[in-house]
Amino acid sequence: MSQSGTLILIMSIAVLAPLLSYGIGRWLPVPLVIFEIVLGVLVGPDVLGWAGAGEVIDTLSNLGLAMLIFLAGYEIEFDKVRGDTLKRSVGAWLISLAVGLALGMLLTGASKGVYIGTALTSTALGTVLPVLRDAGDLRSRFGSVMMAMGAVGEFGPIIAMALLLSGRSPGKSTVLLAAFALLTAGAVLWAMRPRRPWFSNVIAKTLHSSGQFAVRLVVLLLALMLGASDALGLDTLLGAFAAGMITRLVLQGAAPESAGEVLAKIEAMGFGFLVPIFFVVTGIEFDLDALLSGGRALLLLPVFLLLFLLVRGLPVYALAPRDLLGRDRRALTLFASTALPLVVAITTIGVDDGVLKSEEAAALVGAAMVSVLVFPLMGLKLRGERVGSEGAAQGAESW
């Protein structure tokens, strides 16, 4: 099939997926991304063979992943993700990294263990946030803690990828990361500077015109941070996450009255176009044949799924803030153990480097896909009637 035909098929799936999610959601609240991925697998080379990868589609998919990470970075509320909660989040992730690397090397050897161990520490914040938002729980105390844990679980593996998976010496990688940190700090200082009234006026006046100044500015900030990370030889996801945080500072500081509307437009561009392409292409490129043809790969899938809980979930449970109830701590464990986007990125690097076998990557990605399907559903069930009803009340409490 041609690239244009594949794009039409992908966008058809993007339209069909929310209809299926809405229809089945009356009985079982299945996350939207599951339909996108499963339908992608269905039309991919290993099942119907209707769609395949290509340069244009891969570029759009990479932009979709960048937009997903960007939106995750934008959601970080700095006034809530700080203090004791942030310290606990960082501590939980560092424990996950140590345990993940140790288990990965013990089970698969030193070279493979670094890739697998890093993947086990990730949290799919960009995937979990829409679930919490749709459940009305994003602004609650639980949602804020999950945001902190998820932010570190998203940002930490990206840093680890730059240090451990780049192929450079740790010293050189550290220098490059420091350079990017200085660049980001400069961008943050610029973002926090007071803006003259004309800036917010231009945003407001072009918000509903063809000018769309704010949207274009956001896209420029994303492109600049992606370009900066690429120029330094770092993973572009690092730039995407930083761009999201910087964009929030710019909009909240310069045009708080328009920030919500601007975000809605960016989300429409992301979740309406680019992000679905990433998830559908993830399904299309998923090596189902490698997973099903070898007994070892199929056996590895539940093992990796359990390791997501042990490596990522248990440290989160142990270091969760004490004011959370027991079932909320268990739900937090499940949400934090949900992984996918960074697992796809890390396994792709591992296969390209010739370190991971395709069946091992398929088992790891397959486990991440199951985690997206199972863990948020279990987490929502644990939260039960607290979702929505108490979420608004808790969100209004003072930190």
C-alpha positions in Angstrom: 0.0 0.0 0.0 1.2 3.5 -0.8 2.2 6.0 2.0 -1.0 8.0 1.3 -3.1 4.9 1.5 -1.5 3.8 4.7 -2.1 7.3 6.2 -5.8 7.1 5.2 -6.0 3.7 6.9 -4.3 4.9 10.0 -6.6 7.9 10.3 -9.6 5.6 9.7 -8.4 3.6 12.7 -8.0 6.8 14.7 -11.7 7.6 14.0 -12.9 4.1 14.7 -11.0 3.7 18.0 -12.9 6.3 20.1 -16.2 4.9 18.7 -15.2 1.4 19.9 -13.9 2.9 23.2 -17.2 4.7 23.8 -19.3 1.8 22.9 -17.5 -0.8 25.0 -16.8 1.7 27.7 -20.4 1.4 28.9 -19.5 -2.1 30.1 -15.7 -2.0 30.4 -13.6 1.2 30.4 -10.8 0.1 28.0 -8.2 2.8 27.4 -8.4 4.3 23.9 -4.8 3.5 23.1 -5.5 -0.2 23.3 -7.9 0.0 20.4 -5.4 2.0 18.4 -2.6 -0.4 19.0 -4.7 -3.6 18.5 -6.2 -2.3 15.3 -2.7 -1.4 14.2 -1.6 -4.9 14.8 -4.6 -6.2 12.9 -3.9 -4.2 9.7 -0.1 -4.7 10.1 2.2 -7.1 8.2 1.7 -10.1 10.6 -2.1 -10.2 10.3 -4.0 -8.7 7.4 -0.9 -7.1 5.8 -2.7 -3.9 4.7 -0.2 -1.4 6.1 3.5 -1.2 6.6 6.1 1.3 7.7 7.5 4.0 5.5 9.5 7.2 5.8 6.6 9.6 5.9 4.6 7.4 8.3 7.6 6.9 10.6 8.3 10.7 10.7 4.7 11.4 11.7 4.9 8.6 14.3 8.0 10.1 15.8 6.3 13.5 15.9 3.3 11.8 17.6 5.6 10.4 20.3 7.3 13.8 20.7 3.9 15.4 21.1 2.8 12.8 23.7 5.9 13.5 25.8 5.4 17.3 25.2 1.9 17.2 26.6 3.0 15.1 29.5 5.6 17.8 30.3 3.0 20.5 30.0 0.7 18.8 32.5 3.3 19.1 35.3 2.1 21.6 37.9 5.2 23.0 39.5 3.3 24.2 42.6 2.3 20.6 43.4 5.2 18.6 42.1 7.7 19.7 44.7 8.7 19.2 48.3 8.2 15.9 50.0 6.2 14.5 47.1 8.9 15.2 44.6 11.6 13.8 46.9 9.6 10.6 47.3 9.1 10.4 43.5 12.8 10.8 42.8 13.7 8.3 45.5 11.2 5.7 44.2 12.6 6.0 40.7 16.2 5.7 41.8 15.4 2.5 43.6 13.6 1.3 40.5 16.7 2.1 38.4 19.0 0.2 40.7 16.7 -2.8 41.0 15.9 -2.8 37.3 19.5 -2.7 36.2 20.4 -5.4 38.7 17.6 -7.7 37.7 18.1 -7.0 34.0 21.8 -7.9 34.1 21.2 -10.9 36.3 18.5 -12.3 34.0 19.9 -11.4 30.6 23.5 -10.3 31.0 25.2 -7.0 31.2 24.6 -5.6 27.7 20.9 -6.5 27.4 20.3 -5.8 31.1 21.0 -2.1 30.7 18.3 -1.8 28.0 15.7 -4.0 29.8 16.4 -2.5 33.2 16.0 1.0 31.9 12.7 0.1 30.2 11.4 -1.4 33.4 11.7 1.9 35.2 9.4 3.9 32.9 5.9 5.2 33.6 3.6 6.0 30.7 2.6 9.4 32.1 1.3 10.6 28.7 -0.9 7.5 28.5 -2.1 7.6 32.1 -3.0 11.3 32.2 -5.9 11.1 29.7 -7.3 8.1 31.7 -7.2 10.2 34.9 -8.6 13.2 33.1 -11.5 11.3 31.7 -12.2 9.8 35.2 -12.3 13.3 36.7 -9.4 12.6 39.0 -6.5 14.5 37.5 -6.8 17.5 39.8 -7.3 15.5 43.0 -4.6 14.8 45.6 -4.2 11.3 44.1 -3.9 12.8 40.6 -1.2 15.2 41.7 0.8 12.5 43.4 0.5 10.3 40.3 1.6 13.3 38.2 4.8 13.6 40.3 5.5 9.9 40.3 4.8 9.8 36.6 6.8 12.8 35.7 9.9 11.4 37.3 9.1 8.0 35.7 8.9 9.7 32.3 11.9 12.1 32.7 14.2 9.7 34.6 14.4 7.0 31.9 15.0 9.7 29.3 18.0 10.8 31.3 19.1 7.2 31.8 18.8 6.7 28.0 21.2 9.6 27.4 23.7 8.3 29.9 23.5 4.6 29.4 22.3 3.9 25.9 23.9 6.6 23.8 27.1 4.6 23.1 29.2 7.5 24.5 31.4 7.5 27.6 29.5 8.4 30.8 31.7 11.5 31.1 30.9 12.9 27.6 27.2 12.1 28.1 27.2 13.9 31.4 28.8 17.0 29.8 26.2 17.0 27.0 23.4 16.6 29.6 24.8 19.5 31.6 24.9 21.6 28.4 21.3 20.8 27.7 20.4 21.5 31.3 22.0 25.0 31.1 20.2 25.6 27.8 16.9 24.5 29.4 17.5 26.6 32.5 18.1 29.6 30.2 14.8 28.9 28.4 13.0 28.6 31.8 14.4 32.0 32.9 13.2 33.5 29.6 9.8 31.9 30.0 9.4 33.3 33.5 10.3 36.9 32.5 7.3 39.3 32.7 5.8 39.9 29.3 4.6 43.3 28.0 0.8 43.7 27.5 1.2 43.5 23.7 2.2 39.8 24.1 -0.9 38.7 25.8 -3.0 41.0 23.5 -1.6 39.3 20.4 -2.3 35.9 21.8 -5.9 36.9 22.6 -6.6 38.6 19.3 -5.2 35.9 17.1 -6.6 33.0 19.1 -9.6 32.7 16.9 -8.1 34.0 13.7 -5.8 32.5 11.0 -2.8 34.0 12.8 -2.9 31.5 15.8 0.2 33.2 17.3 0.2 31.2 20.5 -0.1 27.9 18.7 2.7 28.8 16.3 4.8 29.9 19.2 4.2 26.6 21.0 5.2 24.6 17.9 8.3 26.8 17.6 9.3 26.1 21.2 8.8 22.4 20.6 10.9 22.5 17.4 13.7 24.5 19.1 14.0 22.1 22.1 13.8 19.0 19.8 16.6 20.6 17.6 18.7 21.5 20.7 18.6 17.9 22.0 19.3 16.5 18.6 22.2 18.9 18.0 23.7 17.7 21.4 23.3 14.1 20.4 20.6 13.5 23.1 17.3 11.7 22.6 14.7 14.2 21.2 12.2 13.0 23.9 14.3 15.0 26.4 13.7 18.1 24.4 10.0 17.4 24.0 9.5 17.0 27.7 11.5 20.2 28.5 9.5 22.0 25.8 6.2 21.1 27.5 7.4 22.5 30.9 8.7 25.7 29.3 5.5 26.2 27.3 3.4 26.0 30.5 5.6 28.6 32.2 5.3 30.9 29.2 1.5 30.6 28.8 0.6 30.7 32.5 2.9 33.7 33.1 2.1 35.8 30.0 -1.5 34.9 29.2 -3.1 32.9 32.0 -6.6 33.8 30.7 -5.9 32.2 27.3 -3.7 29.3 28.5 -6.5 26.8 28.7 -7.8 27.6 25.3 -4.3 27.4 23.8 -3.8 24.0 25.5 -7.1 22.8 24.1 -5.9 23.7 20.5 -2.5 21.9 21.1 -4.3 18.8 22.5 -6.6 18.8 19.5 -3.5 18.8 17.2 -1.8 16.1 19.4 -4.6 13.7 20.4 -6.6 14.4 17.2 -3.8 13.7 14.7 -0.2 13.0 15.8 -0.6 10.9 18.9 -3.0 8.4 17.4 -0.6 7.9 14.5 2.1 6.9 17.0 0.0 4.3 18.7 -1.4 2.9 15.5 2.1 2.6 14.0 3.3 1.0 17.2 0.7 -1.7 16.5 1.6 -1.9 12.8 5.3 -2.3 13.6 4.7 -4.7 16.5 6.5 -8.0 15.7 3.6 -10.4 16.5 5.2 -13.2 14.6 8.4 -13.1 16.7 6.3 -13.1 19.8 4.1 -16.1 18.8 6.6 -18.2 16.9 9.0 -18.7 19.8 8.0 -20.2 23.1 10.6 -18.3 25.0 9.3 -14.9 23.8 5.8 -15.7 24.8 6.9 -16.9 28.2 8.9 -13.7 28.7 5.8 -11.5 28.3 4.2 -12.3 31.7 7.6 -12.2 33.3 8.2 -8.7 32.1 4.7 -7.7 33.1 5.4 -8.9 36.7 8.7 -7.1 36.6 7.0 -3.8 35.8 5.1 -4.2 39.0 8.1 -5.3 41.1 10.7 -2.9 39.7 8.5 0.2 39.2 5.5 -0.4 41.3 6.8 -1.6 44.6 9.2 1.4 45.2 6.3 3.7 44.4 4.1 1.9 46.9 6.8 2.0 49.6 7.5 5.7 49.2 4.0 7.0 48.4 2.9 9.9 50.6 1.5 8.7 53.9 -1.7 10.7 53.6 -2.9 8.4 50.8 -5.3 5.6 51.8 -4.3 1.9 51.3 -6.3 1.4 48.2 -5.1 4.7 46.8 -1.5 3.5 47.3 -2.3 0.3 45.5 -3.9 2.2 42.7 -0.9 4.4 42.5 1.3 1.3 42.2 -0.7 0.1 39.2 -0.8 3.4 37.4 3.0 4.0 38.0 3.7 0.5 36.6 1.9 1.3 33.3 4.5 1.6 30.5 4.6 1.8 26.8 6.0 4.8 24.8 9.5 4.8 26.3 9.5 1.0 26.2 8.9 1.2 22.5 11.7 3.8 22.1 14.2 1.8 24.3 13.6 -1.5 22.6 13.9 0.1 19.2 17.3 1.4 20.1 18.3 -2.0 21.5 17.2 -3.8 18.3 18.9 -1.2 16.1 22.1 -1.6 18.1 22.0 -5.3 17.7 21.8 -5.9 21.5 18.2 -7.0 21.8 16.7 -9.8 19.7 13.4 -9.0 18.0 11.5 -11.6 20.0 12.8 -10.1 23.3 11.8 -6.6 22.2 8.4 -8.0 21.2 7.9 -9.6 24.6 8.8 -6.4 26.4 6.6 -4.2 24.2 3.8 -6.8 24.5 4.1 -6.7 28.3 3.9 -2.9 28.1 0.8 -3.1 25.9 -0.8 -5.5 28.4 0.1 -3.1 31.2 -1.7 -0.3 29.4 -4.8 -2.4 29.1 -4.8 -4.0 32.6 -3.2 -1.7 35.1 -5.2 1.5 34.6 -8.5 -0.6 34.7 -7.4 -2.2 37.9 -6.3 1.2 39.3 -9.7 2.8 38.5 -11.5 -0.1 40.1 -9.5 0.3 43.2 -10.3 4.0 43.3 -14.0 3.1 42.8 -16.5 5.7 43.9 -13.7 8.1 45.0 -13.0 8.9 41.3 -14.8 12.0 40.3 -16.8 12.5 43.5 -14.0 13.0 45.9 -11.5 14.0 43.2 -12.9 17.5 42.9 -13.1 18.0 46.6 -9.6 16.8 47.2 -8.3 18.9 44.4 -9.6 22.0 46.2 -7.6 21.2 49.4 -4.5 23.2 50.2 -1.2 21.6 49.8 
